[in-house]
């Protein structure tokens, strides 16, 4: 029974670390892309103002 608790604990910890790593990579990829950003974010507002000035 103690072995099962250890496996579940380390499995959960491992899953959390992998999920966090993948989330950070996805966030960095989106931040570096030229896709339109959310109007609520700081860089999204800057992007929309630049686009409005060009027009």
TAHUFEN-V576721 format. One record per residue. N is the residue number from 0. RES is the residue in three letters. PHI is phi in whole degrees, 0 to 359 (NA if undefined). PSI is psi in whole degrees, 0 to 359 (NA if undefined). BURIAL is # if it has 16 or more other ideal C-beta (glycine too) atoms within 10 Angstrom, else .. Layout:
n/res/phi/psi/burial
N/RES/PHI/PSI/BURIAL
N/RES/PHI/PSI/BURIAL
This chain:
n/res/phi/psi/burial
0/UNK/NA/322/.
1/UNK/293/328/.
2/UNK/294/320/.
3/UNK/296/319/.
4/UNK/296/319/.
5/UNK/295/317/.
6/UNK/297/315/.
7/UNK/295/321/.
8/UNK/295/310/.
9/UNK/289/329/.
10/UNK/295/317/.
11/UNK/295/317/.
12/UNK/298/315/.
13/UNK/297/317/.
14/UNK/299/318/.
15/UNK/296/318/.
16/UNK/295/316/.
17/UNK/295/317/.
18/UNK/298/317/.
19/UNK/296/318/.
20/UNK/297/314/.
21/UNK/294/324/.
22/UNK/294/318/.
23/UNK/295/318/.
24/UNK/296/318/.
25/UNK/295/320/.
26/UNK/295/317/.
27/UNK/297/320/.
28/UNK/297/317/.
29/UNK/292/323/.
30/UNK/294/324/.
31/UNK/276/351/.
32/UNK/276/168/.
33/UNK/263/14/.
34/UNK/292/151/.
35/UNK/301/139/.
36/UNK/258/167/#
37/UNK/297/141/.
38/UNK/291/344/.
39/UNK/274/345/.
40/UNK/272/158/.
41/UNK/297/314/.
42/UNK/286/338/.
43/UNK/292/320/.
44/UNK/295/315/.
45/UNK/299/318/.
46/UNK/296/317/#
47/UNK/292/323/.
48/UNK/293/320/.
49/UNK/297/319/.
50/UNK/294/320/.
51/UNK/292/325/.
52/UNK/290/328/.
53/UNK/290/328/.
54/UNK/284/NA/.
